[in-house]
Amino acid sequence: MIMPKDRSKSILEEIEKRHAVPIPRWHFVLQRFGFWLLAAISVLTGSIAMATAIYVFIDNDFIQDHQYIDLFLAERPLIADIVESIPYIWLAALALFTIVAYFGFRHTKTGYRYATTKVIAGALFASLLLSIGLNTIDVGKYIHRYLIENLHVYNKLVYANEHRWTHAEKGLLGGKIIQYQKEKHILVIRDFNKNIWQIDINGTEVRPGTRLLPGRQVKITGVVIATQTFKAYTIQGWSKRYHKRPVPVPKIAPIKTVKDTLVP
């Protein structure tokens, strides 16, 4: 039978033989902090992905701008349009960051106590709350606009509202205003495929609230009349109506008659 003293001696000898050194406490503290930081960053990044996914889907015209619904239904059934409009790439990114957040939280000091379903549900709920807050300051919009204008491969990964408005041959043209020649009734825009178009807006119906200024994005219905030349029937701003404030109607005071102004 091995005595306790002999066992302790053998353990010490083994430690010396392997040149083992004690791990400092700060190492464990830093490791736990790293996993918490990984979980927090993953939830935040997931919320950005969710905010962008929400914007991409809500920005579709079939959500609110029903005046164009007939044009869209002529191309494909509404259900097929909705299914294709789901931003799967952003949902995949959300799933990835949720898994990373789960991994980070699971390796914290108390993470093992919680069930997998609760951790994942909590991460998704936190991402949802943060995404709602981010979209109040248009974070999803800015990310989507930046990618759609600067990353060509992004256009192939999402079926966004910009795709609907790149069919000039079908009467739908959208893009950013480059120049407005008011005297000549000419609008120059760059569409989402980087093509430059000259728009004839003589007699065109400009929807209320639409500002024809360089840098503004617009939606135009009309017909192609020549190479890179488009005759516009209607023009409206890109933003949805629910983003616009109602225009106040001035109150008109009743007209006083001569009789009312006479001094008794």
For each residue, the residues with C-beta under 8 A, 3 or more apart:
1:
2: 6 7 10
3: 6 7
4: 7 8
5: 8 9
6: 2 3 9 10
7: 2 3 4 10 11
8: 4 5 11 12
9: 5 6 12 13
10: 2 6 7 13 14
11: 7 8 14 15
12: 8 9 15 16
13: 9 10 16 17
14: 10 11 17 18
15: 11 12 18 20
16: 12 13 19
17: 13 14
18: 14 15
19: 16
20: 15
21:
22:
23: 27 28
24: 27
25: 28 29
26: 29 30
27: 23 24 30 31
28: 23 25 31 32
29: 25 26 32 33
30: 26 27 33 34
31: 27 28 34 35
32: 28 29 35 36 108 109
33: 29 30 36 37
34: 30 31 37 38
35: 31 32 38 39 104 105 107 108 111
36: 32 33 39 40 104 105 108
37: 33 34 40 41 104
38: 34 35 41 42 100 101 103 104
39: 35 36 42 43 100 101 102 104 105 108 123
40: 36 37 43 44 104
41: 37 38 44 45
42: 38 39 45 46 97 98 100 101 104 123
43: 39 40 46 47 97 101 123 126 127 130
44: 40 41 47 48 130
45: 41 42 48 49 93 97
46: 42 43 49 50 93 94 97 98 101 123 124 127
47: 43 44 50 51 126 127 128 129 130 131 134
48: 44 45 51 52 131 134 139 140 143
49: 45 46 52 53 90 91 93 94 97 127
50: 46 47 53 54 90 94 127 128 130 131
51: 47 48 54 55 130 131 132 134 135 139 140 143
52: 48 49 55 56 87 90 139 140 143 144
53: 49 50 56 57 87 90 91 94 140
54: 50 51 57 58 131 135 140
55: 51 52 58 59 135 138 140 141 144
56: 52 53 59 60 85 87 90 140 144 158 160 161
57: 53 54 60 63 85 86 87
58: 54 55 63 240
59: 55 56 63 141 144 160 161 240
60: 56 57 63 85 160 161 164
61: 64 65 68 69 72 161 164
62: 65 66 69 72 78 81 82 85
63: 57 58 59 60 240
64: 61 240 241 242
65: 61 62 68 69 240 241
66: 62 69
67:
68: 61 65 71 72 172 221
69: 61 62 65 66 72 73 78
70: 73 74
71: 68 74 75 170 171 172 221
72: 61 62 68 69 75 76 78 81 164
73: 69 70 76 77 78
74: 70 71
75: 71 72 81 170
76: 72 73 80 81
77: 73 80 81
78: 62 69 72 73 81 82
79: 82 83
80: 76 77 83 84
81: 62 72 75 76 77 78 84 85
82: 62 78 79 85 86
83: 79 80 86
84: 80 81 159
85: 56 57 60 62 81 82 159 160
86: 57 82 83 91
87: 52 53 56 57 90 91 158 160
88: 91 92 158
89: 92 93 157 158
90: 49 50 52 53 56 87 93 94 158
91: 49 53 86 87 88 94 95
92: 88 89 95 96
93: 45 46 49 89 90 96 97
94: 46 49 50 53 90 91 97 98 124 127
95: 91 92 98 99
96: 92 93 99 100
97: 42 43 45 46 49 93 94 100 101 127
98: 42 46 94 95 101 102 120 123 124 127
99: 95 96 102 103
100: 38 39 42 96 97 103 104
101: 38 39 42 43 46 97 98 104 105 123
102: 39 98 99 105 106 116 119 120 123
103: 38 99 100 106 107
104: 35 36 37 38 39 40 42 100 101 107 108
105: 35 36 39 101 102 108 111 114 119 123
106: 102 103 111 112 119
107: 35 103 104 111
108: 32 35 36 39 104 105 111
109: 32
110: 113 114
111: 35 105 106 107 108 114 119
112: 106
113: 110
114: 105 110 111 118 119
115: 118 119
116: 102 119 120
117: 120 121
118: 114 115 121 122
119: 102 105 106 111 114 115 116 122 123
120: 98 102 116 117 123 124
121: 117 118 124 125
122: 118 119 125 126
123: 39 42 43 46 98 101 102 105 119 120 126 127
124: 46 94 98 120 121 127 128
125: 121 122 128 129
126: 43 47 122 123 129 130
127: 43 46 47 49 50 94 97 98 123 124 130 131
128: 47 50 124 125 131 132
129: 47 125 126 132 133
130: 43 44 47 50 51 126 127 133 134
131: 47 48 50 51 54 127 128 134 135 140
132: 51 128 129 135 136
133: 129 130 136 137
134: 47 48 51 130 131 137 139 140
135: 51 54 55 131 132 138 139 140 141
136: 132 133
137: 133 134
138: 55 135 141 142
139: 48 51 52 134 135 142 143
140: 48 51 52 53 54 55 56 131 134 135 143 144
141: 55 59 135 138 144 145
142: 138 139 145 146
143: 48 51 52 139 140 146 147
144: 52 55 56 59 140 141 147 148 160
145: 141 142 148 149
146: 142 143 149 150 151
147: 143 144 150 151 154
148: 144 145 151 154 155 160 162 192
149: 145 146 192
150: 146 147
151: 146 147 148 154 155
152: 155 156
153: 156 157
154: 147 148 151 157 158
155: 148 151 152 158 162 163 192
156: 152 153
157: 89 153 154
158: 56 87 88 89 90 154 155
159: 84 85 163
160: 56 59 60 85 87 144 148 163
161: 56 59 60 61 164 165
162: 148 155 165 166 174 192
163: 155 159 160 166 192
164: 60 61 72 161 167 172 174
165: 161 162 172 173 174 175 191 192 219 220
166: 162 163 172 173 174 191 192 193
167: 164 170 171 172 173
168: 171 172 173 191 197 224 230
169: 224
170: 71 75 167
171: 71 167 168 221 222 223 233
172: 68 71 164 165 166 167 168 219 220 221
173: 165 166 167 168 189 191 197 199 219 220 221 222 230
174: 162 164 165 166 191 192 217 218 219 220 238
175: 165 189 190 191 192 197 217 218
176: 189 190 215 216 217
177: 180 187 188 189 212 213 214 215 216 217 218
178: 188 189 190 196 214
179: 186 187 188 214
180: 177 186 187 188 212 213 214
181: 184 185 186 187 188
182: 185
183:
184: 181
185: 181 182 200 201 202
186: 179 180 181 198 199 200 201
187: 177 179 180 181 198 199 201 212 232 235
188: 177 178 179 180 181 196 197 198 199
189: 173 175 176 177 178 196 197 199 218 220
190: 175 176 178 194 195 196 197
191: 165 166 168 173 174 175 194 195 197
192: 148 149 155 162 163 165 166 174 175
193: 166
194: 190 191
195: 190 191 228
196: 178 188 189 190 228
197: 168 173 175 188 189 190 191 228 229 230
198: 186 187 188 228 229 230
199: 173 186 187 188 189 220 222 229 230 231 232
200: 185 186 204 225 229 230 231 232
201: 185 186 187 204 206 212 232 235
202: 185
203:
204: 200 201 222 232 233 234 235
205: 233 234 235
206: 201 210 212 234 235 236
207: 210 234 235 236 237
208: 247
209: 236 237 244 247
210: 206 207 218 235 236 237
211: 216 237
212: 177 180 187 201 206 216 218 235
213: 177 180 216
214: 177 178 179 180
215: 176 177
216: 176 177 211 212 213 237 238
217: 174 175 176 177 237 238
218: 174 175 177 189 210 212 235 236 237 238
219: 165 172 173 174 235 236 237 238
220: 165 172 173 174 189 199 230 232 234 235
221: 68 71 171 172 173 232 233 234
222: 171 173 199 204 230 231 232 233 234
223: 171 230 231 233
224: 168 169 229 230 231
225: 200 229 230 231
226: 229
227:
228: 195 196 197 198
229: 197 198 199 200 224 225 226
230: 168 173 197 198 199 200 220 222 223 224 225
231: 199 200 222 223 224 225
232: 187 199 200 201 204 220 221 222 235
233: 171 204 205 221 222 223
234: 204 205 206 207 220 221 222
235: 187 201 204 205 206 207 210 212 218 219 220 232
236: 206 207 209 210 218 219
237: 207 209 210 211 216 217 218 219
238: 174 216 217 218 219
239: 243 244
240: 58 59 63 64 65 243 244
241: 64 65 244
242: 64
243: 239 240
244: 209 239 240 241
245:
246:
247: 208 209
248:
249:
250:
251:
252:
253:
254:
255:
256: 260 261
257: 260 261
258: 261 262
259: 262
260: 256 257
261: 256 257 258
262: 258 259
263:
264:
